[in-house]
Amino acid sequence: MTEQDLLDLLDRLIAGWENEIVEFKEAGQDFSTGRIGQYFTALTNEANLRDADAGWLVFGVSDKTRQVVGTSYRPQPGRLQSLKAQIAQDTEPSVTFRAIHEVSHADRRVVMMEVPPAPDGIPISWKGHYYARAGESLVPLGLDKQDQIRRQGLNRDWSAVLVRDATVEDFDSDALAEARRAFALKHRRRFTEEEVLNWPVTVFTDRAKLTSKGKIMRAALLLIGKPEAAVQLSPHPAQLTWSLVEPNRAYEHFGPPFLLTTHWLYRRVRNVRLRLMWPGTLKPVEVAQYDERMVMEALHNAVAHQDYTRGGRILVQEFADHLVLTNEGGFFDGWPDEYAVGAKSPTRYRNPVLAQAMTELGMIDTLGYGIFDMHNRQMRRYLPMPDYDLAEPTQVRLTIHGSVADEAYTNLLMARTDLPLIDVLALDRVQKGLPIPEAAVKRLRQQKLIEGRRPHLRVAPMVADATATRAGHIHARGQDDLHYLRLIVDYLTQFGSATRKDIDDLLRGKLSDTLTPAEKTRKVANLLTKLRRDGHIRNAGTRTSPLWLLADGCD
């Protein structure tokens, strides 16, 4: 705002006088910083509750005469602006004035402090105490108001908020070009890459769900914004941090555009080759310590599900033999084990707009296959499964292992590539000394995959003839249901539609040989019903002559 804008605003504030989001003080030469902190938190909480753009703490206006009297509070510009850091130091989470303005009203100095509203879902405290306003009075923030603010986080999408002053000039050119390329690749059945490259910027960003009618949302600045544009997301830090913990120590911070910088962070991770020996032979096989697609899936999931209102950063810690990824916000919908075995697709997201935009750019999979794919990739690399630590309800910690934990487990996976994922997950828990259900114990014992007595179970050493019937196992077992569901979705993604005969031709040869033709027919019908009920496909034909298409938003 110009000085004239501020003077006009000052006149309007005086005319309306004090209320829950406006406070006037004469404030002579000095005024207690602690008192300012109390007023700041009261005004920011009230601005949130009243859906106001800002609250105002104004020095230089008498609260008795309602006249501009001027103030000598901190006349040095540097000392005045240092108040921001002092307020940020003792607020929780750390926030401060949006701006501190000095204006001259009838030759009298007035200080106008602009207070941003508290973030959705998070009341702000000063030195551990919450404050509010009752008319012109400073009062404690009652439990009813605290609950009202905290409930906002359940209903509002932080990533969908429009950024008032942002323009297309805030987009990073390299990130925008990469976004066009990724969008064209994902939607290659609908648009050519040349078409996508020639769209005006806002036409592209609207179609990629980064903007709404050309208006820029927070999700856009996170994914394709210039690094310097991140300040427009304040007080919510948009930051990824890579930290090398051992054997040496180093770190680096990465801001937007996350579409690019997530890859830059991955390149900081050392990724040596591991040499594993085939069981019973001297033949080595080499695997990367970390699978790039798996790490990127985990990192993009952290970006999509981060609770940005908590004021934290996404942290990637690199140890000698494992990575730990930490993001703010509890596991949002369901439990990791449900996704690991393909038993669940997400029904809601913490940041729906951000998740949709990342899907349009091929960064995440909104059908919920990402975690399932991570576990399958680790299984095919013969290494321990990822571990989710949900002990802290406001954080998710994911450990990705980059070394062998138990040679018996690794040898078994190398010899028995026919093992279903559910058994591998149970064996992984056994090698880590964790309990498994009684049904899993019985199943693994029957296959002679574990030995010992509970609670001291261990993975059984591989026997010499363990691979003798490998092909027979594969044909008898078939594949996990999620594999068949994925085949159907991939078919529809590539060809656009499918009749029931097309789906039968796709799956019949891949289903278990133990099923009769009638059982295979029922199996295919059940798979299609599951996809339809989960909202992934729809029938554009009739009940007797179905024509299956991907549901809107699932291509």
Secondary structure by P-SEA (a helix, b strand, c coil): ccaaaaaaaaaaaaaacccccbbbbcccccccaaaaaaaaaaaaaaaaaacccbbbbbcccccccccccccccccccccccaaaaaaaacccccccccbbbbbbcccbbbbbbbbccccccbbbbcccbbbbbcccccccccaaaaaaaaacccccccccccccccccccccaaaaaaaaaaaaaaacccccaaaaaaccaaaaaaaacccccccccaaaaaccccccccccccccccbbbbbbccccccccccccccccaaaaaaaabbbbbbbbbcccccbbbbbccccaaaaaaaaaaaaaacccccbbbbbbbbcccbbbbbbccccccccaaaaaaccccccccccaaaaaaaaaacccccccaaaaaaaaaaaaaccccbbbbcccccbbbbbbbcccccaaaaaaaaacccccaaaaaaaaaaaacccccaaaaaaaaaacccccccccccccccccccccaaaaaaaaacccaaaaaaaaaaaaaacccccaaaaaaaccccccccccaaaaaaaaaaaaaaaaaaccccccccccbbbbbcccccc
